[in-house]
Amino acid sequence: MRIVLLGAPGSGKGTQAKLLVEKYRIPQMSTGDLLRAEVAAGSELGKKAKASMDSGQLVSDEIVLGMIQNRLAKPDAKSGFILDGFPRNIPQAQSLDSMLARLGQPLQLALLVDVDSQVLMKRLTGRRSCGNTGCGAIYNIYFTPPKSPGKCDKCGSGLQHRSDDNEDTVRKRLNVYELQTAPLISYYRAQGKLRTAKGVGAIADIFRNVVDIIEAQIRPLASVMSKIEAGQAAKVAAAKAARPARAGKAAPKPVAAKPAAKPVAKTPAKPVARKPVAKKPVKKPAAKAKKKPVKKAAPKKKAKPAKKAKPKKAK
């Protein structure tokens, strides 16, 4: 179950959140607790948050959303969560919806603990707390006063009145809530997720009403989701069963032969008129040139032997 608690300061939503944690065993996520945890751990987000706080600036929505996302990743948040103190305005709610949708964990219920403004004023201005840190008992001089005025019933220590629990400061806090946070009521009502529990009366009675609302809103959703998941699981199982086993694969089913296509009557082609091809003139072989008779060379005349000179007679 994924719930965001809405309510003005003093409405008692913090008390109801703690009771819900005990009953359903899901974590409560408040921005103050997340900031302190991240700063103490010295994480990257914690360092950025501390730097913003040290400089007197508000911690950015991006840092807060990052802290919520880190918290959702822890094992105890698998079954659900309760958001308390965030979102505080419409832009934060839109960013939260986007992040949760991305994680596949959308909100299922926005629970408003509704209390009249006059009752809220008395609750906040009439608060008294035990000064003994080991005790921590809380009283209200209008609704749950101590037996002895100014003294704790449990340990006898003196009761303290917070400086910011004066009428002027409380009125300013309630005005801020009306301007910034109250519009979330319409925002979640438009989504069909808003349910309202009256925050007046005994704490046990208020809690009983809160649990009834949760059971009526979330249980049917869980039932529908379980049916959807069961149907999906059945489909997967059927698909696996239809597959042939690896050891002996079933013979493939014969594929039905497609009927032969009907012969399409061919339209006789129109005769194409051919142009007469001009005959090339055939060249007659050239007449062979008559060979001239080769004149035989005249036989060479034999040279006459030279006459021998007659020897001269001596005188």
For each residue, the residues with C-beta under 8 A, 3 or more apart:
1: 24 26 79 80 108 109 214 218 222
2: 80 81 100 105 106 107 108 109
3: 20 80 81 82 83 107 108 109 110 111 214
4: 82 83 86 87 107 109 110 111 188
5: 13 16 17 82 83 84 111 113
6: 13 110 111 112 113 181 184 185 188
7: 11 12 13 112 113 114 115 199
8: 11 115 117 120 174 177 178 181 182
9: 120 124 170 173 174 177
10: 115 120 123 124 170
11: 7 8 113 114 115 120 199
12: 7 15 16 113 115 123 199 203 206
13: 5 6 7 16 17 84 113 199
14: 17 18 30 84
15: 12 18 19 203
16: 5 12 13 19 20 113 197 199 206 207 210
17: 5 13 14 20 21 28 30 82 84
18: 14 15 21 22 28
19: 15 16 22 23 203 207 210
20: 3 16 17 23 24 26 28 82 210 211 214
21: 17 18 24 25 26 27 28 82
22: 18 19 25
23: 19 20 211
24: 1 20 21 79 80
25: 21 22 76 79
26: 1 20 21 76 77 79 80 81 82
27: 21 71 74 76 77 81 82
28: 17 18 20 21 33 81 82 84
29: 33 34 68 71 81 82 83 84 86
30: 14 17 33 34 84 85 86
31: 34 35 59 64 67 85 86
32: 35 36 85
33: 28 29 30 36 37
34: 29 30 31 37 38 64 67 68 71
35: 31 32 38 39 46 49 53 59 64 67
36: 32 33 39 40
37: 33 34 40 41 46
38: 34 35 41 43 45 46 49 67 70
39: 35 36 42 46 47 49 50
40: 36 37 46
41: 37 38 46
42: 39 46 47
43: 38 46 47 70
44: 47 48
45: 38 48 49 63 66 67 70
46: 35 37 38 39 40 41 42 43 49 50
47: 39 42 43 44 50 51
48: 44 45 51 52 63
49: 35 38 39 45 46 52 53 59 63 67
50: 39 46 47 53 54
51: 47 48 54 55
52: 48 49 55 57 58 59 60 63
53: 35 49 50 56 57 59
54: 50 51
55: 51 52
56: 53
57: 52 53
58: 52
59: 31 35 49 52 53 63 64
60: 52 63 64
61: 64 65 91 92 95
62: 65 66
63: 45 48 49 52 59 60 66 67
64: 31 34 35 59 60 61 67 68 86 92
65: 61 62 68 69 95 96 99
66: 45 62 63 69 70
67: 31 34 35 38 45 49 63 64 70 71
68: 29 34 64 65 71 72 83 86 96 99
69: 65 66 72 73 99 103
70: 38 43 45 66 67 73 74
71: 27 29 34 67 68 74 77 81
72: 68 69 77 81 103 105
73: 69 70 77
74: 27 70 71 77
75: 78
76: 25 26 27 79
77: 26 27 71 72 73 74 80 81
78: 75
79: 1 24 25 26 76
80: 1 2 3 24 26 77
81: 2 3 26 27 28 29 71 72 77
82: 3 4 5 17 20 21 26 27 28 29
83: 3 4 5 29 68 86 87 96 107
84: 5 13 14 17 28 29 30
85: 30 31 32 88
86: 4 29 30 31 64 68 83 92 96
87: 4 83 90 92 93 95 96 184
88: 85 92 180 181
89: 92 93 180 181 183 184
90: 87 93 94 183 184 187
91: 61 94 95
92: 61 64 86 87 88 89 95 96
93: 87 89 90 96 97 184 187 188
94: 90 91 97 98
95: 61 65 87 91 92 98 99
96: 65 68 83 86 87 92 93 99 100 107
97: 93 94 100 101 106 107
98: 94 95 101 102
99: 65 68 69 95 96 102 103
100: 2 96 97 103 105 106 107
101: 97 98 104 106
102: 98 99
103: 69 72 99 100
104: 101
105: 2 72 100
106: 2 97 100 101
107: 2 3 4 83 96 97 100 110 188 193
108: 1 2 3 193 217 218 221
109: 1 2 3 4 193 195 213 214 217 218
110: 3 4 6 107 184 188 191 193 194 195
111: 3 4 5 6 195 196 197 210 213 214
112: 6 7 185 194 195 196 197
113: 5 6 7 11 12 13 16 197 199 206 210
114: 7 11 196 197 198 199
115: 7 8 10 11 12 119 120 123 198 199 200
116: 119 120 200
117: 8 120 121 174
118: 121 122
119: 115 116 122 123 200
120: 8 9 10 11 115 116 117 123 124 170 174
121: 117 118 124 125 167 170 171 174
122: 118 119 125 126 140 142 143
123: 10 12 115 119 120 126 127 140 142 143
124: 9 10 120 121 127 165 170 173
125: 121 122 165 166 167 170
126: 122 123 140 141 142 143
127: 123 124 138 139 140 161 162 165
128: 138 139 140 141 146 150 159 160 161
129: 136 137 138 139 159 160 162
130: 135 136 137 138 152 154 155 157 159 160
131: 152 157 158 159 160
132: 135 136 152 155 157
133: 136
134: 155
135: 130 132 152 154 155 157
136: 129 130 132 133
137: 129 130 152 153 154 155
138: 127 128 129 130
139: 127 128 129 144 145 146 152 153 159
140: 122 123 126 127 128 143 144 145
141: 126 128 145
142: 122 123 126 145
143: 122 123 126 140
144: 139 140
145: 139 140 141 142 149
146: 128 139 149 150 151 152 153 159
147: 151 153
148: 151 153
149: 145 146
150: 128 146 158 159
151: 146 147 148 156 157 158 159
152: 130 131 132 135 137 139 146 155 156 157 158 159
153: 137 139 146 147 148
154: 130 135 137
155: 130 132 134 135 137 152
156: 151 152
157: 130 131 132 135 151 152
158: 131 150 151 152
159: 128 129 130 131 139 146 150 151 152
160: 128 129 130 131
161: 127 128 165
162: 127 129 165
163: 166
164: 169 170
165: 124 125 127 161 162 169 170
166: 125 163 169 170
167: 121 125 170 171
168: 171 172
169: 164 165 166 172 173
170: 9 10 120 121 124 125 164 165 166 167 173 174
171: 121 167 168 174 175
172: 168 169 175 176
173: 9 124 169 170 176 177
174: 8 9 117 120 121 170 171 177 178
175: 171 172 178 179
176: 172 173 179 180 181
177: 8 9 173 174 180 181 182
178: 8 174 175 181 182
179: 175 176 182
180: 88 89 176 177 183
181: 6 8 88 89 176 177 178 184
182: 8 177 178 179 185
183: 89 90 180 186 187
184: 6 87 89 90 93 110 181 187 188
185: 6 112 182 188 189 194
186: 183 189 190
187: 90 93 183 184 190 191
188: 4 6 93 107 110 184 185 191 193 194
189: 185 186 192 193 194
190: 186 187
191: 110 187 188 194
192: 189
193: 107 108 109 110 188 189
194: 110 112 185 188 189 191
195: 109 110 111 112 213 217
196: 111 112 114
197: 16 111 112 113 114 206 209 210 213
198: 114 115 201 206 209
199: 7 11 12 13 16 113 114 115 206
200: 115 116 119 206
201: 198 205 206
202: 205 206
203: 12 15 19 206 207
204: 207 208
205: 201 202 208 209
206: 12 16 113 197 198 199 200 201 202 203 209 210
207: 16 19 203 204 210 211
208: 204 205 211 212
209: 197 198 205 206 212 213
210: 16 19 20 111 113 197 206 207 213 214
211: 20 23 207 208 214 215
212: 208 209 215 216
213: 109 111 195 197 209 210 216 217
214: 1 3 20 109 111 210 211 217 218 219
215: 211 212 218 219
216: 212 213 219 220
217: 108 109 195 213 214 220 221
218: 1 108 109 214 215 221 222
219: 214 215 216 222 223
220: 216 217 223 224
221: 108 217 218 224 225
222: 1 218 219 225 226
223: 219 220 226 227
224: 220 221 227 228
225: 221 222 228 229
226: 222 223 229 230
227: 223 224 230 231
228: 224 225 231 232
229: 225 226 232 233
230: 226 227 233 234
231: 227 228 234 235
232: 228 229 235 236
233: 229 230 236 237
234: 230 231 237 238
235: 231 232 238 239
236: 232 233 239 240
237: 233 234 240 241
238: 234 235 241 242
239: 235 236 242 243
240: 236 237 243
241: 237 238
242: 238 239
243: 239 240
244: 248 249 250
245: 248 249
246: 249
247:
248: 244 245
249: 244 245 246
250: 244
251:
252:
253:
254:
255:
256:
257:
258:
259:
260:
261:
262:
263:
264:
265:
266:
267:
268:
269:
270:
271:
272:
273:
274:
275:
276:
277:
278:
279:
280:
281:
282:
283:
284:
285:
286:
287:
288:
289:
290:
291:
292:
293:
294:
295:
296:
297:
298:
299:
300:
301:
302:
303:
304:
305:
306:
307:
308:
309:
310:
311:
312:
313:
314:
315:
